[in-house]
Amino acid sequence: MEMRTLKHWLSDTFTRFRLHRVIRRAFRHDLGRYIRFSTPPSGGSAEQQGARLAAIAHGLEKSLAMNPLRPGFGIGKARMLLRLLRGYEASCPDRLDQFEYQLSIGILFHYVEFQKKCGTALPKELETFTLPGPGHGGTTVRKCGELLEAARGDFRKLAESRVSIRDFSSEPVSMEAIRDAVSLARRTPSSCNRQPGRVYAVIDPERIRKVCGLLPGFHAFGSSVDKLLLAAADTRVFSEAGERHQMWTEGGMFAMSLLYALNYLGIATCVLNWSVVPERDAEVRRILEIDEAHEILFFIALGHFKEENKVALSERRPVEEILFIR
């Protein structure tokens, strides 16, 4: 090996080693923050307990929007939510005005009232549950014409009209509409115009069936889905430790633009999270032949609105809890 070639090889090797060391240190930092601030299985601060309440409560709320509803569904989850509520009340008696707590008791109330109307035999602790104050959560019915008209209006109407639909009509979604939505989403801001957003359209019924079996919570309404989109980000457009989060931030921005574009074009959607273990991620990659450099963000179920659409209210936090002025 010539001296110049050896010098370049050593320089390149050292640069790679130094880069990998920085990346490993960055991930250790992220791991430490996640362990410190993520919600533990039990206990925790009022905010952490509130996050746990909200997750369980929304599982009940979105179940109330399913069609058809099965009397007696979700009793185990409702009892778990009630236990968590009682635990929160005991440990955080001065934080009962917290958004997640108020939302959770409202959703549990709507759930219990529905089961009582169905004549379901409830456990004593649920049968005697009452709402201590004004309720939140539940479901509402949105007309197809109302949703389509709002989506084609100004941006305020578009944003406020986008809802998660879990029961679609039989009308197929055209590939032309999907291409149009992806084209609109391309205008999403991107650092250095690197445009990491990628979309896989799953149209083969057999592949949709296989993917449905791997999506958390999808089996409850997957039968009416016409097509699936997989939102992804290309890891290869980023470099260095400082950009380790860019695939999620820029990919998420792109995917949100895609959701708004689909809503604008009159297509009903539901975002399906992809928070899974590596083995399940690998299985979907195999089924859909996903490029290894593409990081899967989440899936989007597609269909068309029915004439009437039952949707979870999914109430949002007040602006005062989101906006901080310094």
Helices and strands as residue ranges (DSSP letters): H 3-37, H 46-63, H 75-91, G 93-95, H 99-117, H 124-127, E 139-143, H 144-151, H 155-161, H 175-185, G 191-193, E 197-202, H 205-212, G 222-224, E 227-234, G 235-237, G 241-243, H 246-264, E 268-273, H 278-288, E 294-303, E 308-312, G 319-321
